[in-house]
Amino acid sequence: MAINVKRESDTTNSRYVVLTQADIDNNQQVTGSERPLIVVNTNHHRLHEGRAYFLYENRTNGTPLADGASIDFVIASGSGTNMHITFGAICGGDAELYLYEGATASGGTSVTAVRRNRTISNTSNTAALLDPTVTNVGTELFAELVAGGIKKKAGGGDGGSLEYILSPLTTYLVRLTNVSNAAQYATLELEWYE
């Protein structure tokens, strides 16, 4: 049987502390064997807070990524915002996936991050450009081969990254380059919380 309690005021000192959590009706219930403590990882918690976002670009069979061409995202977050980011890529043939810090770019298409929690109306504090002109890639932080085969015998492959915490007010380039010697379908995905 669940035990409902009324919480003390924040200004009241208490000698004993009882761990409680809210139920679906926002009643505070004592945590115990019948009402175990609910825990979630940080990424999941940020999703519920409305602080989780993503971007992606698809180059499908209708508009495949040419051999030697890249999908580039250039991103930078505002003051006080530390992006906790992962990224991944899929390509129909061999490709290379990179993360660079301190890139210089101009032009491109401004893209808006998609908020993963669709019940909240806040926006990301991160600006992003798709396929700008990159004049300096900056310092390479990560590189990975996305193995997928070669030419018409390409089998497809995918690659991904560990989580990185990016510095605010710093420009980063995430790049997927097709190196398969033939046009291929490709997808580049960025996922983060702030």
N, CA, C and O of each residue as an XYZ file, in Angstrom:
776
protein
N       0.838     -1.169      0.000
C       0.000      0.000      0.000
C       0.892      1.244      0.000
O       1.786      1.372      0.836
N       0.646      2.149     -0.934
C       1.425      3.376     -1.050
C       1.068      4.328      0.077
O      -0.087      4.408      0.494
N       2.069      5.047      0.565
C       1.861      6.030      1.623
C       2.018      7.416      1.017
O       3.097      7.763      0.536
N       0.951      8.213      1.035
C       1.004      9.595      0.572
C       1.422     10.481      1.724
O       1.020     10.264      2.867
N       2.238     11.491      1.417
C       2.686     12.429      2.446
C       2.562     13.844      1.910
O       2.535     14.063      0.699
N       2.487     14.797      2.823
C       2.544     16.206      2.451
C       3.950     16.687      2.768
O       4.463     16.455      3.862
N       4.577     17.369      1.789
C       5.959     17.823      1.942
C       6.019     19.009      2.895
O       5.111     19.839      2.949
N       7.124     19.062      3.650
C       7.354     20.210      4.517
C       7.761     21.410      3.673
O       8.196     21.270      2.530
N       7.613     22.563      4.248
C       8.060     23.784      3.590
C       9.575     23.750      3.453
O      10.257     23.109      4.253
N      10.112     24.443      2.434
C      11.554     24.501      2.246
C      12.257     25.226      3.382
O      13.468     25.086      3.554
N      11.510     25.998      4.155
C      12.128     26.754      5.254
C      12.070     26.011      6.581
O      12.567     26.524      7.583
N      11.489     24.839      6.619
C      11.373     24.077      7.864
C      12.541     23.117      7.995
O      12.804     22.328      7.087
N      13.249     23.179      9.125
C      14.331     22.234      9.372
C      13.735     20.912      9.827
O      12.732     20.882     10.539
N      14.355     19.833      9.412
C      13.845     18.523      9.765
C      14.998     17.654     10.239
O      16.098     17.712      9.689
N      14.742     16.859     11.249
C      15.752     15.961     11.769
C      15.783     14.672     10.957
O      16.846     14.080     10.773
N      14.646     14.244     10.482
C      14.546     12.997      9.735
C      14.122     13.301      8.299
O      13.316     14.197      8.049
N      14.668     12.554      7.388
C      14.348     12.746      5.980
C      13.762     11.451      5.437
O      14.319     10.369      5.625
N      12.626     11.586      4.760
C      11.999     10.442      4.107
C      11.993     10.723      2.617
O      11.490     11.755      2.172
N      12.556      9.799      1.847
C      12.618      9.969      0.407
C      11.243      9.710     -0.194
O      10.643      8.658      0.023
N      10.750     10.700     -0.964
C       9.458     10.558     -1.632
C       9.608     10.949     -3.086
O      10.587     11.582     -3.481
N       8.628     10.563     -3.869
C       8.564     11.007     -5.260
C       7.110     11.110     -5.672
O       6.231     10.488     -5.075
N       6.869     11.909     -6.704
C       5.499     12.168     -7.138
C       4.970     11.010     -7.970
O       5.706     10.403     -8.748
N       3.685     10.708     -7.797
C       3.028      9.727     -8.657
C       2.391     10.457     -9.839
O       2.608     11.656    -10.015
N       1.620      9.755    -10.637
C       1.025     10.339    -11.840
C       0.075     11.502    -11.535
O      -0.129     12.375    -12.378
N      -0.509     11.513    -10.324
C      -1.407     12.600     -9.919
C      -0.688     13.668     -9.114
O      -1.329     14.533     -8.516
N       0.638     13.617     -9.093
C       1.492     14.547     -8.373
C       1.355     14.444     -6.855
O       1.657     15.403     -6.146
N       0.908     13.302     -6.349
C       0.912     13.030     -4.908
C       2.296     12.545     -4.526
O       2.880     11.717     -5.224
N       2.828     13.056     -3.418
C       4.125     12.599     -2.937
C       3.937     11.280     -2.189
O       3.130     11.191     -1.264
N       4.695     10.253     -2.600
C       4.599      8.944     -1.969
C       5.962      8.523     -1.455
O       6.989      8.787     -2.079
N       5.953      7.857     -0.295
C       7.187      7.371      0.296
C       7.772      6.284     -0.597
O       7.071      5.368     -1.027
N       9.080      6.405     -0.868
C       9.770      5.422     -1.677
C      10.039      4.185     -0.833
O      10.500      4.289      0.304
N       9.752      3.032     -1.384
C       9.966      1.777     -0.671
C       9.752      0.604     -1.596
O       9.784      0.753     -2.818
N       9.534     -0.564     -1.019
C       9.426     -1.775     -1.827
C       8.220     -1.748     -2.766
O       8.271     -2.320     -3.854
N       7.130     -1.084     -2.350
C       5.959     -1.008     -3.226
C       6.061      0.146     -4.217
O       5.402      0.121     -5.256
N       6.864      1.142     -3.919
C       7.085      2.291     -4.791
C       8.594      2.516     -4.914
O       9.134      3.425     -4.284
N       9.289      1.688     -5.729
C      10.743      1.836     -5.830
C      11.135      3.179     -6.439
O      10.380      3.775     -7.208
N      12.319      3.637     -6.083
C      12.841      4.897     -6.585
C      13.036      4.818     -8.102
O      13.632      3.868     -8.608
N      12.539      5.806     -8.807
C      12.677      5.876    -10.261
C      13.958      6.636    -10.576
O      14.175      7.735    -10.067
N      14.796      6.052    -11.408
C      16.031      6.709    -11.831
C      16.127      6.649    -13.350
O      15.672      5.687    -13.969
N      16.725      7.683    -13.949
C      16.966      7.719    -15.393
C      18.363      8.262    -15.623
O      18.908      8.966    -14.772
N      18.949      7.936    -16.777
C      20.275      8.482    -17.071
C      20.151      9.961    -17.452
O      19.054     10.461    -17.701
N      21.280     10.639    -17.491
C      21.285     12.085    -17.721
C      20.696     12.453    -19.074
O      19.911     13.397    -19.166
N      21.063     11.719    -20.136
C      20.553     12.024    -21.469
C      19.028     11.932    -21.489
O      18.357     12.785    -22.070
N      18.493     10.906    -20.858
C      17.042     10.739    -20.801
C      16.392     11.881    -19.996
O      15.335     12.387    -20.372
N      17.029     12.276    -18.897
C      16.520     13.384    -18.079
C      16.503     14.689    -18.887
O      15.529     15.440    -18.833
N      17.591     14.960    -19.641
C      17.647     16.170    -20.463
C      16.556     16.150    -21.540
O      16.004     17.194    -21.887
N      16.251     14.969    -22.062
C      15.155     14.830    -23.017
C      13.853     15.307    -22.392
O      13.114     16.070    -23.014
N      13.560     14.868    -21.166
C      12.331     15.275    -20.486
C      12.330     16.766    -20.164
O      11.273     17.396    -20.163
N      13.497     17.335    -19.891
C      13.597     18.766    -19.620
C      13.438     19.617    -20.882
O      13.263     20.832    -20.791
N      13.499     18.990    -22.049
C      13.422     19.743    -23.304
C      14.751     20.315    -23.727
O      14.789     21.288    -24.480
N      15.857     19.730    -23.259
C      17.193     20.224    -23.576
C      17.955     19.273    -24.496
O      19.182     19.339    -24.563
N      17.253     18.392    -25.203
C      17.879     17.426    -26.109
C      17.466     17.733    -27.553
O      16.293     17.984    -27.832
N      18.441     17.711    -28.463
C      18.221     18.139    -29.843
C      18.939     17.208    -30.820
O      19.790     16.409    -30.426
N      18.580     17.325    -32.105
C      19.316     16.601    -33.133
C      19.218     17.327    -34.471
O      18.340     18.162    -34.688
N      20.142     16.985    -35.353
C      20.165     17.426    -36.742
C      20.540     16.225    -37.596
O      21.242     15.328    -37.129
N      20.084     16.197    -38.834
C      20.507     15.138    -39.739
C      20.412     15.629    -41.178
O      19.673     16.560    -41.496
N      21.170     14.981    -42.019
C      21.106     15.235    -43.459
C      21.166     13.897    -44.167
O      22.067     13.096    -43.919
N      20.196     13.650    -45.061
C      20.140     12.422    -45.851
C      20.479     12.725    -47.302
O      19.957     13.678    -47.880
N      21.334     11.933    -47.879
C      21.574     11.957    -49.315
C      21.174     10.569    -49.810
O      21.953      9.619    -49.733
N      19.962     10.472    -50.313
C      19.395      9.190    -50.698
C      19.729      8.863    -52.146
O      20.466      9.599    -52.802
N      19.187      7.761    -52.639
C      19.481      7.336    -54.006
C      19.049      8.363    -55.035
O      19.622      8.406    -56.124
N      18.051      9.198    -54.729
C      17.635     10.256    -55.653
C      18.665     11.363    -55.775
O      18.811     11.960    -56.842
N      19.381     11.644    -54.695
C      20.431     12.664    -54.685
C      21.623     12.136    -53.886
O      21.918     12.661    -52.813
N      22.307     11.119    -54.382
C      23.392     10.511    -53.606
C      24.575     11.460    -53.421
O      24.715     12.454    -54.134
N      25.412     11.130    -52.456
C      26.625     11.899    -52.175
C      27.695     11.473    -53.180
O      28.076     10.304    -53.233
N      28.171     12.422    -53.968
C      29.163     12.127    -55.001
C      30.464     11.637    -54.374
O      30.767     11.947    -53.222
N      31.218     10.878    -55.138
C      32.528     10.435    -54.675
C      33.404     11.655    -54.387
O      33.463     12.579    -55.198
N      34.070     11.664    -53.264
C      34.923     12.778    -52.868
C      34.175     13.946    -52.254
O      34.802     14.884    -51.764
N      32.843     13.913    -52.269
C      32.037     15.001    -51.696
C      31.775     14.728    -50.209
O      31.925     13.604    -49.732
N      31.384     15.774    -49.503
C      31.155     15.674    -48.061
C      29.795     16.237    -47.680
O      29.239     17.089    -48.374
N      29.281     15.752    -46.583
C      28.189     16.404    -45.861
C      28.863     17.077    -44.678
O      29.537     16.416    -43.888
N      28.687     18.380    -44.550
C      29.309     19.145    -43.467
C      28.251     19.819    -42.612
O      27.335     20.458    -43.130
N      28.383     19.672    -41.297
C      27.648     20.490    -40.344
C      28.679     21.311    -39.586
O      29.635     20.756    -39.044
N      28.497     22.629    -39.541
C      29.310     23.515    -38.719
C      28.404     24.004    -37.602
O      27.322     24.532    -37.858
N      28.846     23.828    -36.362
C      28.016     24.149    -35.206
C      28.805     24.973    -34.194
O      30.024     24.844    -34.087
N      28.102     25.812    -33.461
C      28.693     26.579    -32.367
C      27.590     26.911    -31.380
O      26.504     27.343    -31.769
N      27.872     26.709    -30.107
C      26.879     27.022    -29.076
C      27.211     28.352    -28.419
O      28.352     28.814    -28.445
N      26.191     28.952    -27.832
C      26.336     30.256    -27.198
C      27.057     30.196    -25.866
O      27.378     29.121    -25.359
N      27.303     31.356    -25.317
C      27.991     31.485    -24.037
C      27.278     30.681    -22.949
O      26.056     30.746    -22.819
N      28.047     29.931    -22.176
C      27.493     29.172    -21.064
C      26.849     27.853    -21.458
O      26.355     27.134    -20.588
N      26.838     27.512    -22.740
C      26.215     26.266    -23.196
C      27.291     25.256    -23.572
O      28.068     25.480    -24.501
N      27.330     24.157    -22.853
C      28.244     23.067    -23.171
C      27.437     21.952    -23.829
O      26.624     21.294    -23.180
N      27.671     21.750    -25.115
C      26.971     20.684    -25.833
C      27.587     19.339    -25.454
O      28.805     19.173    -25.508
N      26.751     18.389    -25.075
C      27.162     16.998    -24.867
C      26.690     16.273    -26.120
O      25.502     15.975    -26.248
N      27.605     15.984    -27.052
C      27.223     15.560    -28.393
C      27.763     14.185    -28.761
O      28.864     13.802    -28.365
N      26.968     13.461    -29.519
C      27.410     12.274    -30.240
C      27.006     12.471    -31.692
O      26.083     13.231    -31.984
N      27.686     11.798    -32.592
C      27.327     11.896    -33.997
C      27.579     10.551    -34.652
O      28.374      9.745    -34.167
N      26.898     10.324    -35.749
C      27.044      9.065    -36.450
C      26.784      9.245    -37.920
O      26.230     10.254    -38.356
N      27.198      8.241    -38.687
C      27.069      8.328    -40.138
C      26.808      6.955    -40.732
O      27.219      5.926    -40.195
N      26.117      6.979    -41.849
C      25.868      5.775    -42.639
C      26.194      6.133    -44.081
O      25.856      7.219    -44.553
N      26.848      5.218    -44.772
C      27.154      5.454    -46.172
C      27.089      4.126    -46.920
O      27.449      3.082    -46.377
N      26.628      4.170    -48.166
C      26.530      2.968    -48.983
C      27.869      2.410    -49.412
O      27.932      1.278    -49.890
N      28.930      3.158    -49.258
C      30.289      2.717    -49.570
C      31.246      3.273    -48.543
O      30.815      3.896    -47.572
N      32.528      3.064    -48.734
C      33.512      3.577    -47.784
C      33.379      5.088    -47.636
O      33.171      5.812    -48.609
N      33.503      5.536    -46.410
C      33.435      6.963    -46.116
C      34.332      7.255    -44.921
O      34.785      6.342    -44.231
N      34.580      8.528    -44.688
C      35.375      8.958    -43.543
C      34.562      9.960    -42.736
O      33.918     10.848    -43.294
N      34.601      9.809    -41.427
C      33.843     10.645    -40.502
C      34.828     11.417    -39.640
O      35.756     10.834    -39.079
N      34.629     12.739    -39.531
C      35.570     13.603    -38.810
C      34.852     14.562    -37.864
O      33.698     14.934    -38.077
N      35.581     14.952    -36.801
C      35.199     16.069    -35.936
C      36.407     16.987    -35.841
O      37.507     16.553    -35.498
N      36.187     18.279    -36.151
C      37.244     19.285    -36.077
C      36.814     20.409    -35.134
O      35.631     20.731    -35.031
N      37.799     21.000    -34.447
C      37.552     22.124    -33.536
C      38.260     23.359    -34.074
O      39.401     23.284    -34.530
N      37.568     24.504    -34.017
C      38.159     25.758    -34.465
C      38.075     25.953    -35.968
O      38.943     26.592    -36.562
N      37.040     25.409    -36.585
C      36.866     25.532    -38.038
C      36.475     26.955    -38.415
O      35.934     27.705    -37.603
N      36.762     27.308    -39.667
C      36.340     28.591    -40.231
C      35.477     28.295    -41.448
O      35.894     27.574    -42.354
N      34.268     28.855    -41.465
C      33.334     28.580    -42.560
C      32.435     29.789    -42.782
O      32.264     30.633    -41.903
N      31.860     29.846    -43.994
C      30.901     30.900    -44.311
C      29.871     30.347    -45.282
O      30.086     29.323    -45.931
N      28.753     31.047    -45.365
C      27.692     30.614    -46.274
C      27.008     29.363    -45.760
O      26.908     29.151    -44.552
N      26.540     28.541    -46.678
C      25.811     27.338    -46.302
C      24.357     27.655    -45.994
O      23.888     28.776    -46.195
N      23.667     26.657    -45.510
C      22.254     26.786    -45.170
C      22.096     26.729    -43.661
O      22.505     25.758    -43.024
N      21.509     27.760    -43.097
C      21.235     27.757    -41.660
C      20.160     26.708    -41.364
O      19.109     26.697    -42.006
N      20.418     25.842    -40.411
C      19.460     24.791    -40.055
C      19.111     24.919    -38.577
O      19.940     25.306    -37.753
N      17.871     24.585    -38.269
C      17.372     24.676    -36.892
C      17.364     23.296    -36.270
O      16.830     22.348    -36.844
N      17.954     23.188    -35.102
C      17.972     21.920    -34.383
C      16.548     21.481    -34.060
O      15.692     22.303    -33.735
N      16.311     20.194    -34.151
C      15.006     19.622    -33.830
C      15.006     19.252    -32.354
O      15.871     18.510    -31.888
N      14.031     19.774    -31.628
C      13.873     19.474    -30.202
C      13.287     18.071    -30.075
O      12.257     17.778    -30.683
N      13.923     17.204    -29.301
C      13.457     15.822    -29.176
C      12.210     15.706    -28.308
O      11.419     14.784    -28.507
N      12.013     16.606    -27.359
C      10.780     16.601    -26.554
C       9.800     17.550    -27.223
O       9.961     18.768    -27.149
N       8.790     17.000    -27.871
C       7.861     17.791    -28.656
C       6.770     18.441    -27.811
O       5.905     19.125    -28.359
N       6.787     18.247    -26.488
C       5.771     18.846    -25.617
C       6.234     20.161    -25.016
O       5.459     20.825    -24.328
N       7.481     20.555    -25.258
C       8.067     21.773    -24.701
C       8.474     22.673    -25.867
O       8.864     22.172    -26.922
N       8.388     23.988    -25.692
C       8.612     24.887    -26.829
C       9.926     25.669    -26.760
O      10.037     26.709    -27.409
N      10.913     25.213    -26.007
C      12.178     25.954    -25.973
C      13.027     25.641    -27.208
O      12.728     24.706    -27.951
N      14.082     26.422    -27.421
C      14.952     26.241    -28.577
C      16.395     26.049    -28.134
O      16.779     26.427    -27.027
N      17.168     25.466    -29.001
C      18.580     25.212    -28.738
C      19.360     26.521    -28.728
O      19.003     27.475    -29.418
N      20.421     26.552    -27.941
C      21.333     27.692    -27.905
C      22.542     27.414    -28.808
O      23.634     27.931    -28.576
N      22.329     26.598    -29.832
C      23.392     26.213    -30.754
C      22.989     26.596    -32.176
O      21.886     26.288    -32.627
N      23.894     27.268    -32.866
C      23.671     27.622    -34.274
C      24.328     26.557    -35.149
O      25.368     26.001    -34.795
N      23.705     26.282    -36.296
C      24.243     25.251    -37.187
C      24.088     25.659    -38.639
O      23.098     26.277    -39.028
N      25.090     25.298    -39.435
C      25.070     25.497    -40.878
C      25.272     24.153    -41.558
O      26.079     23.336    -41.114
N      24.537     23.931    -42.633
C      24.709     22.739    -43.450
C      25.466     23.118    -44.720
O      25.090     24.045    -45.437
N      26.528     22.387    -44.974
C      27.340     22.522    -46.183
C      27.804     23.950    -46.478
O      27.612     24.446    -47.588
N      28.417     24.618    -45.483
C      28.994     25.931    -45.770
C      30.307     25.761    -46.541
O      30.784     24.643    -46.734
N      30.874     26.868    -46.972
C      32.216     26.855    -47.545
C      33.204     26.852    -46.382
O      33.241     27.798    -45.594
N      33.994     25.804    -46.275
C      34.956     25.660    -45.172
C      36.317     26.093    -45.674
O      36.864     25.493    -46.599
N      36.874     27.148    -45.059
C      38.191     27.645    -45.464
C      39.305     27.120    -44.565
O      40.478     27.161    -44.937
N      38.941     26.627    -43.382
C      39.925     26.028    -42.469
C      39.183     24.999    -41.626
O      38.231     25.346    -40.926
N      39.601     23.748    -41.681
C      38.897     22.712    -40.917
C      39.184     22.802    -39.430
O      38.383     22.326    -38.626
N      40.306     23.400    -39.040
C      40.658     23.479    -37.629
C      41.461     22.265    -37.197
O      42.131     21.627    -38.008
N      41.386     21.955    -35.922
C      42.153     20.852    -35.337
C      41.319     19.579    -35.340
O      40.195     19.566    -34.839
N      41.868     18.518    -35.901
C      41.153     17.241    -35.932
C      41.093     16.631    -34.532
O      42.121     16.447    -33.880
N      39.882     16.323    -34.082
C      39.668     15.683    -32.783
C      39.313     14.216    -32.907
O      39.572     13.427    -31.998
N      38.711     13.846    -34.049
C      38.228     12.484    -34.230
C      38.201     12.164    -35.713
O      37.829     13.006    -36.530
N      38.599     10.931    -36.064
C      38.505     10.458    -37.446
C      38.197      8.967    -37.409
O      38.732      8.225    -36.586
N      37.319      8.544    -38.324
C      36.938      7.132    -38.354
C      36.608      6.735    -39.780
O      35.993      7.501    -40.522
N      37.020      5.530    -40.160
C      36.627      4.967    -41.440
C      35.259      4.324    -41.281
O      35.045      3.520    -40.374
N      34.339      4.677    -42.161
C      33.034      4.024    -42.229
C      33.165      3.032    -43.380
O      32.992      3.398    -44.542
N      33.469      1.778    -43.057
C      33.751      0.766    -44.075
C      32.458      0.301    -44.727
O      31.511     -0.086    -44.042
N      32.424      0.341    -46.052
C      31.203     -0.044    -46.737
C      31.419     -0.759    -48.053
O      30.437     -1.067    -48.728
N      32.641     -1.039    -48.455
C      32.876     -1.668    -49.742
C      33.329     -0.631    -50.749
O      33.552      0.527    -50.397
N      33.469     -1.041    -52.005
C      33.937     -0.114    -53.030
C      33.081     -0.208    -54.287
O      32.540     -1.267    -54.605
N      32.968      0.889    -54.983
C      32.238      1.038    -56.245
C      30.875      0.375    -56.189
O      30.146      0.561    -55.215
N      30.510     -0.390    -57.202
C      29.170     -0.958    -57.286
C      28.965     -2.139    -56.343
O      27.840     -2.617    -56.196
N      30.023     -2.615    -55.705
C      29.910     -3.720    -54.758
C      29.857     -3.214    -53.315
O      30.094     -3.970    -52.373
N      29.550     -1.955    -53.158
C      29.489     -1.370    -51.818
C      28.399     -2.023    -51.010
O      27.275     -2.195    -51.482
N      28.735     -2.387    -49.791
C      27.752     -3.051    -48.934
C      27.129     -2.126    -47.912
O      26.153     -2.505    -47.264
N      27.650     -0.946    -47.748
C      27.119     -0.020    -46.748
C      27.785     -0.241    -45.412
O      28.170     -1.359    -45.069
N      27.917      0.822    -44.670
C      28.526      0.738    -43.354
C      28.106      1.924    -42.529
O      27.547      2.894    -43.041
N      28.382      1.836    -41.235
C      28.053      2.970    -40.376
C      29.169      3.196    -39.372
O      29.951      2.296    -39.066
N      29.220      4.406    -38.876
C      30.223      4.778    -37.889
C      29.586      5.687    -36.866
O      28.541      6.286    -37.121
N      30.205      5.790    -35.723
C      29.663      6.655    -34.678
C      30.766      7.142    -33.779
O      31.925      6.753    -33.930
N      30.412      7.981    -32.855
C      31.417      8.570    -31.978
C      31.066      8.321    -30.526
O      29.952      7.921    -30.188
N      32.039      8.567    -29.690
C      31.791      8.645    -28.259
C      31.152      9.999    -27.980
O      31.031     10.831    -28.879
N      30.750     10.213    -26.750
C      30.193     11.529    -26.410
C      31.325     12.518    -26.185
O      32.338     12.198    -25.562
N      31.136     13.729    -26.704
C      32.074     14.824    -26.504
C      31.336     15.968    -25.831
O      30.140     16.155    -26.055
N      32.041     16.735    -25.009
C      31.497     17.963    -24.442
C      32.220     19.105    -25.146
O      33.424     19.292    -24.966
N      31.475     19.870    -25.953
C      32.066     20.909    -26.767
C      32.049     22.246    -26.040
O      31.115     22.554    -25.299
N      33.091     23.031    -26.264
C      33.219     24.342    -25.627
C      32.267     25.345    -26.255
O      32.052     25.320    -27.467
N      31.694     26.228    -25.445
C      30.852     27.287    -26.014
C      31.703     28.279    -26.805
O      32.915     28.376    -26.612
N      31.042     29.006    -27.693
C      31.684     30.049    -28.494
C      32.872     29.518    -29.299
O      33.824     30.251    -29.568
N      32.813     28.253    -29.677
C      33.849     27.610    -30.485
C      33.165     26.936    -31.662
O      32.129     26.291    -31.498
N      33.743     27.084    -32.851
C      33.147     26.511    -34.059
C      33.687     25.102    -34.290
O      34.897     24.874    -34.289
N      32.765     24.169    -34.487
C      33.108     22.772    -34.742
C      32.577     22.363    -36.110
O      31.528     22.832    -36.550
N      33.318     21.485    -36.769
C      32.922     20.922    -38.055
C      32.785     19.409    -37.889
O      33.718     18.737    -37.451
N      31.612     18.882    -38.243
C      31.409     17.436    -38.322
C      31.242     17.127    -39.803
O      30.363     17.677    -40.467
N      32.099     16.235    -40.317
C      32.162     15.997    -41.767
C      32.106     14.506    -42.075
O      32.793     13.699    -41.449
N      31.274     14.160    -43.051
C      31.235     12.809    -43.611
C      31.640     12.925    -45.075
O      30.986     13.631    -45.842
N      32.720     12.234    -45.474
C      33.228     12.299    -46.845
C      33.134     10.918    -47.492
O      33.616      9.929    -46.941
N      32.507     10.866    -48.667
C      32.405      9.638    -49.446
C      33.742      9.390    -50.141
O      34.196     10.229    -50.919
N      34.383      8.237    -49.868
C      35.664      7.892    -50.494
C      35.566      6.542    -51.217
O      36.557      5.819    -51.318
N      34.386      6.207    -51.714
C      34.140      4.874    -52.282
C      34.392      4.768    -53.785
O      34.275      3.681    -54.350
N      34.733      5.872    -54.436
C      34.926      5.917    -55.897
C      33.622      5.817    -56.676
O      33.646      5.532    -57.874
N      32.490      6.044    -56.027
C      31.185      6.064    -56.703
C      30.216      6.851    -55.831
O      30.410      6.937    -54.618
N      29.184      7.422    -56.423
C      28.147      8.126    -55.663
C      27.428      7.121    -54.758
O      27.176      5.986    -55.164
N      27.098      7.540    -53.533
C      26.478      6.639    -52.552
C      25.394      7.381    -51.774
O      25.436      8.605    -51.643
N      24.419      6.622    -51.259
C      23.511      7.219    -50.288
C      24.303      7.438    -49.008
O      25.244      6.695    -48.730
N      23.941      8.431    -48.240
C      24.680      8.742    -47.015
C      23.785      9.520    -46.068
O      22.884     10.239    -46.500
N      24.037      9.374    -44.777
C      23.332     10.114    -43.729
C      24.329     10.531    -42.662
O      25.164      9.732    -42.237
N      24.242     11.777    -42.231
C      25.036     12.277    -41.114
C      24.070     12.773    -40.055
O      23.172     13.562    -40.347
N      24.254     12.307    -38.809
C      23.354     12.640    -37.703
C      24.148     13.209    -36.532
O      25.213     12.695    -36.190
N      23.628     14.271    -35.918
C      24.183     14.849    -34.705
C      23.103     14.824    -33.642
O      21.958     15.187    -33.909
N      23.455     14.400    -32.446
C      22.491     14.368    -31.340
C      23.183     14.918    -30.102
O      24.302     14.520    -29.778
N      22.507     15.841    -29.408
C      23.133     16.452    -28.234
C      22.090     16.908    -27.224
O      20.896     16.992    -27.511
N      22.598     17.200    -26.022
C      21.810     17.927    -25.027
C      22.647     19.061    -24.489
O      23.877     19.020    -24.524
N      21.962     20.079    -23.989
C      22.628     21.294    -23.497
C      22.353     21.471    -22.018
O      22.825     22.434    -21.413
